[in-house]
Amino acid sequence: MTGARPAAGDAHAGVGAGRIGPNAIVRVAEALEARLGAGTRDDLFRAIGLAAYLERMPERMVDEAEVALLQARLVADLGRSLAREVNRDAGARTGDYLLRHRIPAPAQRALRLLPAPLAARALAAAIARHAWTFAGSGAFAYVPGKPFRFTIAGCPLCRTMRACQPMCDYYAATFERLLRALVAREARVTETACQAAGAAACAFDAAW
């Protein structure tokens, strides 16, 4: 994670090592159904041994290996372009879920009152405190600046993939949704480095 300082909130998964919150499964399933239909979703989940989730989606932490398998299968079955659309949708849905259920309304109002750079720092610190819920056994950090950078070393999404381009659209879209809601409406997040493409860590640059 070259250049990433252990800022207030640098977090390596501890309590949740090797496990990730269920959004990484549930919201992808929702996005698949919305864009391609329940049949495509069901076929894909059955093909990777996750048919049990079709009966009842997970409500607790899941094995990060399941998430990595799902991500790899999305690309293999749908192709890079369509898999990216599904993951961008799923990431936005995850951001919406967090805004509805995980970030208290008073905290959201307070962030919106701050200047964007300060709001981004405060939001990033909050994300870091809960990094174990989405980074699994990976390590999350952030570096304030222009751009504002988030990094995940040992990224669980792309751990089993090899590619010539960034692959972690799910994370990029989640960060973007939160930043647009709480920091700046025009915020954009782009994955600029990816372990699947040989980088030391996945890096997501935010600008507004």
N, CA, C and O of each residue as an XYZ file, in Angstrom:
832
protein
N       0.846     -1.174      0.000
C       0.000      0.000      0.000
C       0.887      1.231      0.000
O       0.810      2.063      0.904
N       1.726      1.343     -1.015
C       2.711      2.399     -1.096
C       2.050      3.761     -1.034
O       1.101      4.033     -1.769
N       2.537      4.593     -0.179
C       2.033      5.947     -0.079
C       0.844      6.103      0.846
O       0.435      7.230      1.129
N       0.289      5.035      1.314
C      -0.882      5.128      2.190
C      -0.418      5.151      3.632
O       0.150      4.181      4.136
N      -0.668      6.265      4.284
C      -0.258      6.342      5.684
C      -1.349      5.738      6.557
O      -2.522      5.761      6.185
N      -0.975      5.195      7.719
C      -1.982      4.646      8.630
C      -2.727      5.771      9.325
O      -2.560      5.984     10.526
N      -3.562      6.505      8.560
C      -4.303      7.634      9.112
C      -5.273      7.147     10.157
O      -5.487      5.948     10.337
N      -5.860      8.123     10.849
C      -6.859      7.775     11.847
C      -7.888      6.906     11.179
O      -8.752      7.429     10.475
N      -7.843      5.672     11.354
C      -8.789      4.817     10.691
C      -8.128      3.827      9.774
O      -8.840      3.056      9.131
N      -6.783      3.789      9.663
C      -6.177      2.689      8.937
C      -6.612      1.431      9.651
O      -6.464      1.325     10.868
N      -7.154      0.463      8.903
C      -7.759     -0.691      9.566
C      -7.400     -1.964      8.850
O      -7.643     -2.101      7.651
N      -6.836     -2.875      9.560
C      -6.653     -4.221      9.038
C      -7.686     -5.105      9.686
O      -7.917     -5.040     10.894
N      -8.305     -5.933      8.870
C      -9.369     -6.783      9.401
C      -8.850     -7.603     10.564
O      -7.809     -8.251     10.457
N      -9.559     -7.579     11.658
C      -9.186     -8.357     12.810
C     -10.322     -9.255     13.207
O     -10.280    -10.469     13.007
N     -11.361     -8.633     13.784
C     -12.515     -9.403     14.234
C     -13.122    -10.180     13.085
O     -13.517    -11.336     13.243
N     -13.197     -9.528     11.902
C     -13.888    -10.170     10.792
C     -12.956    -10.739      9.753
O     -13.340    -10.856      8.589
N     -11.731    -11.100     10.135
C     -10.757    -11.595      9.172
C     -11.326    -12.747      8.362
O     -11.816    -13.733      8.911
N     -11.251    -12.600      7.026
C     -11.711    -13.663      6.155
C     -13.204    -13.674      5.921
O     -13.715    -14.562      5.238
N     -13.925    -12.694      6.479
C     -15.370    -12.630      6.305
C     -15.785    -11.211      5.943
O     -15.129    -10.244      6.331
N     -16.877    -11.094      5.197
C     -17.343     -9.818      4.665
C     -18.844     -9.707      4.923
O     -19.555    -10.710      4.987
N     -19.306     -8.477      5.069
C     -20.733     -8.259      5.246
C     -21.532     -8.770      4.057
O     -21.013     -8.822      2.942
N     -22.775     -9.145      4.273
C     -23.582     -9.798      3.243
C     -23.939     -8.913      2.058
O     -24.395     -9.429      1.038
N     -23.749     -7.594      2.153
C     -24.058     -6.732      1.011
C     -23.336     -7.157     -0.257
O     -23.873     -7.016     -1.356
N     -22.126     -7.675     -0.112
C     -21.339     -8.070     -1.276
C     -21.962     -9.240     -2.030
O     -21.625     -9.485     -3.189
N     -22.861     -9.953     -1.381
C     -23.631    -11.017     -2.032
C     -25.030    -10.509     -2.392
O     -25.476    -10.643     -3.531
N     -25.703     -9.932     -1.416
C     -27.117     -9.566     -1.568
C     -27.313     -8.513     -2.651
O     -28.189     -8.660     -3.503
N     -26.514     -7.462     -2.627
C     -26.718     -6.382     -3.597
C     -26.314     -6.797     -5.013
O     -26.891     -6.313     -5.987
N     -25.338     -7.680     -5.132
C     -25.001     -8.217     -6.460
C     -26.164     -9.044     -6.987
O     -26.504     -8.966     -8.167
N     -26.773     -9.836     -6.108
C     -27.941    -10.626     -6.518
C     -29.072     -9.719     -6.975
O     -29.725    -10.003     -7.979
N     -29.309     -8.636     -6.252
C     -30.360     -7.693     -6.638
C     -30.057     -7.059     -7.990
O     -30.942     -6.933     -8.835
N     -28.810     -6.664     -8.189
C     -28.426     -6.027     -9.450
C     -28.535     -7.002    -10.617
O     -28.961     -6.621    -11.707
N     -28.156     -8.249    -10.395
C     -28.288     -9.264    -11.438
C     -29.744     -9.451    -11.841
O     -30.074     -9.492    -13.026
N     -30.599     -9.564    -10.849
C     -32.012     -9.761    -11.153
C     -32.600     -8.553    -11.874
O     -33.367     -8.702    -12.825
N     -32.237     -7.359    -11.418
C     -32.789     -6.144    -12.012
C     -32.364     -5.985    -13.467
O     -33.152     -5.529    -14.294
N     -31.137     -6.352    -13.784
C     -30.610     -6.113    -15.126
C     -30.785     -7.296    -16.066
O     -30.977     -7.115    -17.268
N     -30.718     -8.511    -15.519
C     -30.682     -9.691    -16.385
C     -31.776    -10.707    -16.080
O     -31.947    -11.675    -16.820
N     -32.515    -10.493    -14.998
C     -33.586    -11.406    -14.665
C     -33.195    -12.433    -13.614
O     -32.018    -12.734    -13.416
N     -34.211    -12.962    -12.947
C     -33.977    -13.932    -11.874
C     -33.342    -15.213    -12.401
O     -32.562    -15.849    -11.693
N     -33.664    -15.598    -13.629
C     -33.103    -16.831    -14.173
C     -31.595    -16.775    -14.298
O     -30.898    -17.718    -13.924
N     -31.088    -15.664    -14.827
C     -29.635    -15.505    -14.953
C     -28.974    -15.482    -13.587
O     -27.936    -16.110    -13.377
N     -29.577    -14.758    -12.665
C     -29.040    -14.730    -11.296
C     -28.988    -16.129    -10.708
O     -27.963    -16.540    -10.164
N     -30.085    -16.859    -10.815
C     -30.157    -18.193    -10.227
C     -29.142    -19.134    -10.854
O     -28.482    -19.892    -10.142
N     -29.004    -19.100    -12.179
C     -28.042    -19.970    -12.860
C     -26.627    -19.687    -12.384
O     -25.847    -20.609    -12.151
N     -26.303    -18.422    -12.243
C     -24.949    -18.066    -11.832
C     -24.682    -18.499    -10.399
O     -23.616    -19.042    -10.108
N     -25.617    -18.270     -9.514
C     -25.420    -18.664     -8.117
C     -25.322    -20.182     -7.985
O     -24.516    -20.682     -7.201
N     -26.128    -20.913     -8.735
C     -26.049    -22.374     -8.665
C     -24.710    -22.882     -9.198
O     -24.151    -23.843     -8.668
N     -24.201    -22.243    -10.238
C     -22.957    -22.691    -10.863
C     -21.763    -22.582     -9.925
O     -20.783    -23.312    -10.080
N     -21.837    -21.677     -8.953
C     -20.700    -21.518     -8.042
C     -21.002    -22.051     -6.638
O     -20.281    -21.756     -5.685
N     -22.071    -22.833     -6.524
C     -22.367    -23.487     -5.256
C     -23.014    -22.607     -4.210
O     -22.933    -22.902     -3.018
N     -23.663    -21.518     -4.640
C     -24.323    -20.630     -3.692
C     -25.841    -20.696     -3.810
O     -26.535    -19.722     -3.517
N     -26.352    -21.844     -4.240
C     -27.795    -21.994     -4.432
C     -28.575    -21.771     -3.136
O     -29.722    -21.325     -3.177
N     -27.973    -22.071     -1.999
C     -28.675    -21.891     -0.721
C     -29.100    -20.440     -0.517
O     -30.109    -20.175      0.136
N     -28.339    -19.504     -1.070
C     -28.679    -18.097     -0.916
C     -29.908    -17.703     -1.733
O     -30.517    -16.665     -1.477
N     -30.267    -18.515     -2.700
C     -31.475    -18.223     -3.475
C     -32.727    -18.482     -2.651
O     -33.774    -17.884     -2.897
N     -32.616    -19.367     -1.683
C     -33.726    -19.632     -0.772
C     -33.808    -18.553      0.306
O     -34.894    -18.118      0.690
N     -32.649    -18.134      0.781
C     -32.601    -17.086      1.801
C     -31.257    -16.380      1.720
O     -30.210    -16.976      1.973
N     -31.303    -15.115      1.367
C     -30.076    -14.349      1.256
C     -29.422    -14.195      2.630
O     -30.114    -14.140      3.647
N     -28.098    -14.127      2.659
C     -27.405    -14.051      3.948
C     -27.715    -12.760      4.690
O     -27.900    -11.710      4.076
N     -27.770    -12.845      6.007
C     -28.007    -11.685      6.855
C     -26.816    -11.407      7.758
O     -26.766    -10.384      8.440
N     -25.853    -12.330      7.757
C     -24.649    -12.163      8.571
C     -23.420    -12.217      7.672
O     -23.529    -12.404      6.460
N     -22.257    -12.053      8.282
C     -20.999    -12.056      7.546
C     -20.853    -13.345      6.738
O     -21.258    -14.419      7.183
N     -20.270    -13.223      5.547
C     -20.059    -14.373      4.674
C     -18.573    -14.577      4.444
O     -17.765    -13.670      4.646
N     -18.229    -15.776      4.021
C     -16.838    -16.092      3.704
C     -16.395    -15.248      2.518
O     -17.069    -15.220      1.488
N     -15.271    -14.562      2.655
C     -14.803    -13.715      1.554
C     -14.484    -14.530      0.303
O     -14.484    -13.987     -0.802
N     -14.210    -15.827      0.463
C     -13.954    -16.673     -0.707
C     -15.192    -16.771     -1.585
O     -15.078    -16.885     -2.805
N     -16.372    -16.730     -0.980
C     -17.611    -16.758     -1.759
C     -17.755    -15.494     -2.599
O     -18.205    -15.541     -3.744
N     -17.372    -14.380     -2.018
C     -17.445    -13.106     -2.732
C     -16.463    -13.090     -3.891
O     -16.804    -12.655     -4.990
N     -15.245    -13.563     -3.652
C     -14.244    -13.625     -4.726
C     -14.719    -14.538     -5.848
O     -14.536    -14.225     -7.025
N     -15.324    -15.659     -5.491
C     -15.836    -16.596     -6.486
C     -16.945    -15.960     -7.306
O     -16.988    -16.117     -8.526
N     -17.841    -15.245     -6.644
C     -18.938    -14.572     -7.337
C     -18.403    -13.525     -8.306
O     -18.879    -13.420     -9.437
N     -17.421    -12.753     -7.867
C     -16.852    -11.728     -8.729
C     -16.176    -12.322     -9.968
O     -16.347    -11.819    -11.079
N     -15.421    -13.375     -9.772
C     -14.748    -14.014    -10.904
C     -15.760    -14.601    -11.882
O     -15.564    -14.546    -13.096
N     -16.837    -15.159    -11.349
C     -17.837    -15.777    -12.215
C     -18.626    -14.719    -12.990
O     -19.016    -14.956    -14.134
N     -18.861    -13.572    -12.389
C     -19.539    -12.487    -13.103
C     -18.786    -12.140    -14.382
O     -19.385    -12.016    -15.450
N     -17.477    -11.984    -14.266
C     -16.670    -11.629    -15.429
C     -16.637    -12.767    -16.435
O     -16.746    -12.540    -17.640
N     -16.487    -13.991    -15.942
C     -16.399    -15.146    -16.840
C     -17.699    -15.357    -17.616
O     -17.668    -15.681    -18.804
N     -18.831    -15.176    -16.953
C     -20.120    -15.457    -17.586
C     -20.685    -14.269    -18.366
O     -21.298    -14.450    -19.418
N     -20.480    -13.063    -17.854
C     -21.122    -11.894    -18.443
C     -20.200    -11.067    -19.329
O     -20.656    -10.278    -20.156
N     -18.898    -11.257    -19.144
C     -17.954    -10.395    -19.829
C     -17.657     -9.166    -18.991
O     -18.440     -8.793    -18.117
N     -16.523     -8.542    -19.264
C     -16.068     -7.436    -18.429
C     -17.049     -6.261    -18.412
O     -17.326     -5.708    -17.348
N     -17.571     -5.881    -19.560
C     -18.424     -4.700    -19.640
C     -19.709     -4.867    -18.846
O     -20.073     -3.986    -18.068
N     -20.402     -5.986    -19.032
C     -21.665     -6.203    -18.331
C     -21.430     -6.458    -16.850
O     -22.212     -6.010    -16.011
N     -20.362     -7.173    -16.523
C     -20.033     -7.397    -15.114
C     -19.776     -6.066    -14.420
O     -20.135     -5.884    -13.256
N     -19.157     -5.144    -15.135
C     -18.914     -3.828    -14.549
C     -20.227     -3.105    -14.270
O     -20.382     -2.485    -13.218
N     -21.166     -3.178    -15.198
C     -22.472     -2.538    -14.980
C     -23.178     -3.124    -13.759
O     -23.737     -2.395    -12.940
N     -23.143     -4.441    -13.652
C     -23.781     -5.104    -12.510
C     -23.127     -4.667    -11.210
O     -23.819     -4.376    -10.235
N     -21.808     -4.619    -11.186
C     -21.108     -4.241     -9.962
C     -21.296     -2.778     -9.611
O     -21.377     -2.442     -8.429
N     -21.368     -1.895    -10.601
C     -21.632     -0.487    -10.322
C     -23.029     -0.334     -9.699
O     -23.216      0.428     -8.751
N     -23.992     -1.064    -10.243
C     -25.342     -1.052     -9.693
C     -25.335     -1.593     -8.264
O     -25.927     -0.997     -7.364
N     -24.661     -2.723     -8.064
C     -24.613     -3.332     -6.734
C     -23.930     -2.423     -5.723
O     -24.361     -2.339     -4.573
N     -22.867     -1.740     -6.144
C     -22.178     -0.819     -5.247
C     -23.053      0.354     -4.854
O     -23.060      0.770     -3.695
N     -23.793      0.889     -5.819
C     -24.712      1.983     -5.512
C     -25.802      1.517     -4.553
O     -26.178      2.241     -3.631
N     -26.301      0.313     -4.774
C     -27.313     -0.242     -3.863
C     -26.739     -0.417     -2.458
O     -27.435     -0.185     -1.470
N     -25.484     -0.820     -2.368
C     -24.847     -0.963     -1.055
C     -24.742      0.386     -0.368
O     -25.026      0.508      0.823
N     -24.330      1.407     -1.129
C     -24.272      2.745     -0.557
C     -25.621      3.202     -0.047
O     -25.716      3.782      1.034
N     -26.670      2.944     -0.822
C     -28.023      3.315     -0.395
C     -28.415      2.579      0.891
O     -29.017      3.163      1.793
N     -28.066      1.294      0.962
C     -28.375      0.521      2.164
C     -27.675      1.124      3.380
O     -28.280      1.270      4.442
N     -26.403      1.471      3.220
C     -25.655      2.044      4.340
C     -26.252      3.377      4.778
O     -26.316      3.672      5.972
N     -26.684      4.171      3.821
C     -27.291      5.462      4.150
C     -28.616      5.276      4.892
O     -28.957      6.064      5.774
N     -29.349      4.242      4.531
C     -30.643      4.000      5.180
C     -30.513      3.354      6.549
O     -31.283      3.658      7.460
N     -29.535      2.459      6.697
C     -29.517      1.591      7.876
C     -28.276      1.678      8.755
O     -28.322      1.229      9.900
N     -27.188      2.226      8.280
C     -25.943      2.151      9.041
C     -25.352      3.501      9.434
O     -24.572      3.575     10.384
N     -25.702      4.550      8.735
C     -25.156      5.871      9.065
C     -26.280      6.702      9.654
O     -27.220      7.046      8.937
N     -26.217      7.034     10.923
C     -27.315      7.759     11.576
C     -27.623      9.074     10.874
O     -26.727      9.752     10.371
N     -28.898      9.420     10.850
C     -29.329     10.656     10.182
C     -28.629     11.901     10.736
O     -28.236     12.761      9.949
N     -28.457     12.034     12.058
C     -27.744     13.218     12.566
C     -26.317     13.307     12.039
O     -25.830     14.397     11.739
N     -25.646     12.162     11.927
C     -24.279     12.159     11.398
C     -24.278     12.575      9.933
O     -23.390     13.306      9.494
N     -25.262     12.118      9.181
C     -25.353     12.509      7.787
C     -25.560     14.010      7.651
O     -24.928     14.652      6.812
N     -26.438     14.569      8.466
C     -26.685     16.012      8.411
C     -25.423     16.790      8.771
O     -25.116     17.805      8.147
N     -24.704     16.319      9.764
C     -23.484     17.004     10.191
C     -22.436     16.994      9.077
O     -21.776     18.004      8.835
N     -22.284     15.865      8.409
C     -21.307     15.779      7.327
C     -21.648     16.744      6.196
O     -20.757     17.375      5.629
N     -22.920     16.861      5.870
C     -23.330     17.729      4.763
C     -23.088     19.207      5.062
O     -23.010     20.019      4.141
N     -22.970     19.559      6.336
C     -22.723     20.944      6.719
C     -21.244     21.317      6.655
O     -20.901     22.499      6.645
N     -20.376     20.323      6.611
C     -18.935     20.574      6.603
C     -18.438     20.917      5.205
O     -19.049     20.503      4.220
N     -17.346     21.664      5.099
C     -16.682     21.809      3.802
C     -16.285     20.434      3.279
O     -15.953     19.546      4.064
N     -16.316     20.252      1.978
C     -16.100     18.936      1.390
C     -14.816     18.244      1.874
O     -14.872     17.059      2.206
N     -13.667     18.927      1.929
C     -12.456     18.220      2.386
C     -12.583     17.667      3.801
O     -12.135     16.556      4.084
N     -13.204     18.457      4.699
C     -13.378     17.983      6.076
C     -14.401     16.857      6.145
O     -14.224     15.893      6.889
N     -15.475     16.986      5.363
C     -16.485     15.928      5.350
C     -15.891     14.631      4.829
O     -16.196     13.557      5.348
N     -15.044     14.717      3.804
C     -14.418     13.519      3.245
C     -13.525     12.838      4.273
O     -13.522     11.612      4.382
N     -12.769     13.629      5.025
C     -11.920     13.051      6.070
C     -12.758     12.357      7.143
O     -12.440     11.249      7.573
N     -13.828     13.021      7.566
C     -14.676     12.439      8.603
C     -15.352     11.170      8.116
O     -15.440     10.187      8.852
N     -15.828     11.187      6.880
C     -16.457      9.989      6.319
C     -15.447      8.861      6.185
O     -15.741      7.715      6.527
N     -14.252      9.183      5.688
C     -13.226      8.157      5.528
C     -12.844      7.536      6.868
O     -12.615      6.329      6.958
N     -12.776      8.360      7.902
C     -12.457      7.835      9.232
C     -13.544      6.872      9.703
O     -13.248      5.838     10.302
N     -14.801      7.215      9.431
C     -15.900      6.322      9.813
C     -15.844      5.026      9.019
O     -16.065      3.948      9.571
N     -15.549      5.125      7.720
C     -15.418      3.928      6.887
C     -14.306      3.040      7.429
O     -14.455      1.821      7.513
N     -13.189      3.664      7.796
C     -12.047      2.889      8.292
C     -12.383      2.136      9.567
O     -11.935      1.006      9.764
N     -13.171      2.759     10.433
C     -13.529      2.082     11.688
C     -14.349      0.826     11.439
O     -14.370     -0.078     12.275
N     -15.016      0.763     10.312
C     -15.853     -0.395      9.995
C     -15.297     -1.192      8.823
O     -16.018     -1.967      8.195
N     -14.014     -1.002      8.529
C     -13.422     -1.643      7.349
C     -13.487     -3.167      7.415
O     -13.549     -3.830      6.380
N     -13.473     -3.720      8.613
C     -13.518     -5.179      8.734
C     -14.804     -5.758      8.145
O     -14.861     -6.945      7.823
N     -15.842     -4.918      8.002
C     -17.104     -5.423      7.470
C     -17.099     -5.557      5.954
O     -17.955     -6.244      5.397
N     -16.144     -4.911      5.269
C     -16.139     -5.009      3.810
C     -14.792     -5.405      3.217
O     -14.736     -5.846      2.069
N     -13.717     -5.258      3.968
C     -12.398     -5.580      3.431
C     -11.956     -6.990      3.765
O     -10.947     -7.461      3.240
N     -12.694     -7.672      4.631
C     -12.320     -9.038      4.982
C     -10.925     -9.100      5.571
O     -10.613     -8.373      6.514
N     -10.089     -9.960      5.024
C      -8.717    -10.074      5.504
C      -7.796     -9.062      4.849
O      -6.590     -9.068      5.093
N      -8.359     -8.185      4.013
C      -7.568     -7.119      3.415
C      -7.351     -5.973      4.389
O      -7.869     -5.993      5.505
N      -6.587     -4.972      3.966
C      -6.265     -3.817      4.810
C      -6.685     -2.535      4.104
O      -6.247     -2.256      2.988
N      -7.532     -1.768      4.760
C      -8.051     -0.521      4.205
C      -7.289      0.666      4.775
O      -6.920      0.673      5.950
N      -7.059      1.662      3.940
C      -6.461      2.916      4.413
C      -6.943      4.035      3.506
O      -7.527      3.789      2.451
N      -6.693      5.268      3.927
C      -7.053      6.402      3.085
C      -5.981      7.479      3.188
O      -5.287      7.596      4.198
N      -5.864      8.259      2.122
C      -4.887      9.337      2.061
C      -5.606     10.601      1.596
O      -5.945     10.705      0.417
N      -5.848     11.560      2.483
C      -6.503     12.798      2.079
C      -5.662     13.561      1.063
O      -4.434     13.466      1.068
N      -6.313     14.304      0.209
C      -5.608     15.106     -0.779
C      -6.446     15.281     -2.017
O      -7.651     15.027     -2.008
N      -5.810     15.713     -3.080
C      -6.455     15.869     -4.371
C      -5.684     15.031     -5.383
O      -4.624     15.451     -5.847
N      -6.195     13.859     -5.731
C      -7.470     13.279     -5.288
C      -7.382     12.706     -3.873
O      -6.298     12.529     -3.317
N      -8.536     12.428     -3.321
C      -8.658     11.749     -2.034
C      -8.626     10.264     -2.348
O      -9.441      9.772     -3.128
N      -7.682      9.544     -1.739
C      -7.473      8.143     -2.139
C      -7.852      7.164     -1.037
O      -7.491      7.336      0.127
N      -8.593      6.129     -1.437
C      -8.852      4.967     -0.592
C      -8.031      3.812     -1.148
O      -7.899      3.681     -2.365
N      -7.476      2.970     -0.274
C      -6.757      1.795     -0.745
C      -7.192      0.550      0.028
O      -7.565      0.620      1.199
N      -7.132     -0.581     -0.658
C      -7.374     -1.875     -0.024
C      -6.271     -2.820     -0.476
O      -6.220     -3.206     -1.644
N      -5.401     -3.188      0.433
C      -4.358     -4.170      0.159
C      -4.889     -5.551      0.511
O      -5.589     -5.717      1.509
N      -4.556     -6.536     -0.307
C      -5.122     -7.861     -0.090
C      -6.601     -7.868     -0.408
O      -7.380     -8.551      0.256
N      -6.992     -7.110     -1.420
C      -8.399     -6.916     -1.757
C      -9.109     -8.245     -2.014
O      -8.674     -9.012     -2.873
N     -10.180     -8.530     -1.295
C     -10.854     -9.819     -1.459
C     -11.650     -9.948     -2.750
O     -11.895    -11.068     -3.198
N     -12.062     -8.845     -3.362
C     -12.885     -8.949     -4.573
C     -12.124     -9.530     -5.750
O     -12.648    -10.375     -6.475
N     -10.895     -9.085     -5.945
C     -10.150     -9.461     -7.157
C      -9.011    -10.422     -6.883
O      -8.149    -10.638     -7.735
N      -9.010    -10.990     -5.710
C      -7.865    -11.799     -5.279
C      -7.583    -12.976     -6.208
O      -6.427    -13.372     -6.364
N      -8.608    -13.535     -6.818
C      -8.413    -14.708     -7.670
C      -8.357    -14.348     -9.147
O      -8.272    -15.237     -9.994
N      -8.403    -13.046     -9.471
C      -8.450    -12.637    -10.873
C      -7.134    -12.061    -11.357
O      -6.355    -11.518    -10.574
N      -6.894    -12.182    -12.642
C      -5.764    -11.544    -13.310
C      -6.329    -10.790    -14.493
O      -7.077    -11.357    -15.289
N      -5.985     -9.532    -14.622
C      -6.573     -8.716    -15.674
C      -5.609     -7.592    -16.035
O      -4.639     -7.338    -15.321
N      -5.884     -6.930    -17.138
C      -5.061     -5.806    -17.562
C      -5.701     -4.471    -17.209
O      -5.210     -3.418    -17.615
N      -6.792     -4.510    -16.456
C      -7.497     -3.295    -16.074
C      -8.104     -3.478    -14.686
O      -8.261     -4.610    -14.228
N      -8.444     -2.391    -14.017
C      -9.054     -2.498    -12.687
C     -10.367     -3.274    -12.732
O     -11.108     -3.208    -13.713
N     -10.646     -4.014    -11.651
C     -11.793     -4.922    -11.630
C     -12.754     -4.683    -10.470
O     -13.782     -5.356    -10.382
N     -12.448     -3.748     -9.584
C     -13.219     -3.648     -8.342
C     -14.261     -2.533     -8.394
O     -14.273     -1.634     -7.553
N     -15.129     -2.607     -9.392
C     -16.159     -1.584     -9.571
C     -17.150     -1.545     -8.414
O     -17.724     -0.496     -8.125
N     -17.349     -2.659     -7.763
C     -18.277     -2.702     -6.627
C     -17.836     -1.728     -5.533
O     -18.644     -0.946     -5.032
N     -16.555     -1.775     -5.165
C     -16.052     -0.862     -4.145
C     -16.111      0.583     -4.636
O     -16.548      1.473     -3.906
N     -15.666      0.817     -5.885
C     -15.646      2.177     -6.421
C     -17.034      2.803     -6.371
O     -17.179      3.962     -5.982
N     -18.050      2.049     -6.761
C     -19.415      2.574     -6.792
C     -19.959      2.805     -5.381
O     -20.709      3.754     -5.153
N     -19.588      1.951     -4.444
C     -20.033      2.150     -3.060
C     -19.450      3.436     -2.493
O     -20.175      4.254     -1.928
N     -18.138      3.615     -2.641
C     -17.501      4.841     -2.161
C     -18.123      6.074     -2.834
O     -18.386      7.082     -2.178
N     -18.349      5.980     -4.137
C     -18.891      7.118     -4.872
C     -20.280      7.498     -4.373
O     -20.583      8.678     -4.196
N     -21.116      6.495     -4.151
C     -22.477      6.779     -3.678
C     -22.442      7.501     -2.341
O     -23.188      8.459     -2.138
N     -21.584      7.054     -1.420
C     -21.501      7.693     -0.111
C     -20.958      9.116     -0.222
O     -21.462     10.027      0.436
N     -19.953      9.304     -1.035
C     -19.377     10.639     -1.197
C     -20.377     11.602     -1.826
O     -20.463     12.760     -1.419
N     -21.125     11.134     -2.806
C     -22.107     12.011     -3.454
C     -23.226     12.403     -2.490
O     -23.749     13.515     -2.557
N     -23.585     11.498     -1.606
C     -24.660     11.782     -0.661
C     -24.208     12.664      0.494
O     -25.002     13.441      1.024
N     -22.932     12.555      0.895
C     -22.510     13.175      2.141
C     -21.407     14.217      1.997
O     -21.175     14.995      2.922
N     -20.729     14.248      0.864
C     -19.578     15.152      0.699
C     -19.793     16.147     -0.435
O     -19.765     17.356     -0.210
N     -20.004     15.653     -1.643
C     -20.176     16.517     -2.816
C     -20.976     15.778     -3.865
O     -20.647     14.647     -4.224
N     -22.028     16.412     -4.359
C     -22.917     15.743     -5.306
C     -22.211     15.329     -6.585
O     -22.611     14.361     -7.233
N     -21.164     16.056     -6.952
C     -20.472     15.750     -8.208
C     -19.285     14.806     -8.024
O     -18.508     14.606     -8.957
N     -19.136     14.227     -6.838
C     -18.001     13.344     -6.569
C     -17.964     12.168     -7.537
O     -18.997     11.599     -7.888
N     -16.772     11.823     -7.953
C     -16.553     10.649     -8.797
C     -15.417      9.835     -8.208
O     -14.429     10.387     -7.724
N     -15.563      8.522     -8.251
C     -14.523      7.622     -7.741
C     -14.096      6.691     -8.864
O     -14.926      6.037     -9.495
N     -12.800      6.641     -9.102
C     -12.234      5.806    -10.153
C     -11.172      4.896     -9.556
O     -10.301      5.355     -8.817
N     -11.241      3.615     -9.871
C     -10.175      2.710     -9.439
C      -8.985      2.917    -10.358
O      -9.069      2.655    -11.558
N      -7.887      3.382     -9.805
C      -6.714      3.732    -10.601
C      -5.610      2.683    -10.542
O      -4.669      2.732    -11.334
N      -5.712      1.754     -9.630
C      -4.752      0.654     -9.536
C      -5.486     -0.553     -8.972
O      -6.380     -0.412     -8.138
N      -5.101     -1.742     -9.434
C      -5.813     -2.947     -9.015
C      -4.833     -4.098     -8.878
O      -3.946     -4.283     -9.712
N      -5.006     -4.863     -7.820
C      -4.134     -6.025     -7.624
C      -4.312     -7.050     -8.730
O      -3.377     -7.783     -9.051
N      -5.496     -7.111     -9.313
C      -5.715     -8.049    -10.418
C      -4.819     -7.715    -11.607
O      -4.493     -8.585    -12.415
N      -4.425     -6.443    -11.705
C      -3.564     -6.001    -12.795
C      -2.115     -5.870    -12.352
O      -1.297     -5.294    -13.069
N      -1.793     -6.397    -11.181
C      -0.415     -6.436    -10.713
C      -0.023     -5.365     -9.729
O       1.140     -5.324     -9.329
N      -0.922     -4.492     -9.311
C      -0.594     -3.445     -8.346
C      -0.430     -4.037     -6.946
O      -0.912     -5.131     -6.650
N       0.254     -3.291     -6.110
C       0.453     -3.746     -4.737
C      -0.824     -3.675     -3.918
O      -0.987     -4.415     -2.948
N      -1.728     -2.789     -4.304
C      -3.017     -2.638     -3.624
C      -3.997     -2.026     -4.596
O      -3.597     -1.388     -5.570
N      -5.269     -2.215     -4.340
C      -6.298     -1.558     -5.134
C      -6.454     -0.130     -4.614
O      -6.561      0.093     -3.408
N      -6.467      0.828     -5.534
C      -6.542      2.239     -5.168
C      -7.737      2.885     -5.856
O      -7.993      2.658     -7.039
N      -8.464      3.697     -5.087
C      -9.668      4.352     -5.579
C      -9.527      5.854     -5.342
O      -9.477      6.307     -4.199
N      -9.463      6.617     -6.424
C      -9.265      8.048     -6.321
C     -10.587      8.777     -6.435
O     -11.339      8.576     -7.389
N     -10.862      9.618     -5.465
C     -12.101     10.393     -5.428
C     -11.796     11.857     -5.719
O     -10.838     12.421     -5.191
N     -12.626     12.464     -6.569
C     -12.478     13.879     -6.906
C     -13.842     14.523     -6.967
O     -14.839     13.862     -7.258
N     -13.887     15.823     -6.690
C     -15.137     16.566     -6.785
C     -14.831     18.029     -7.089
O     -15.749     18.839     -7.211
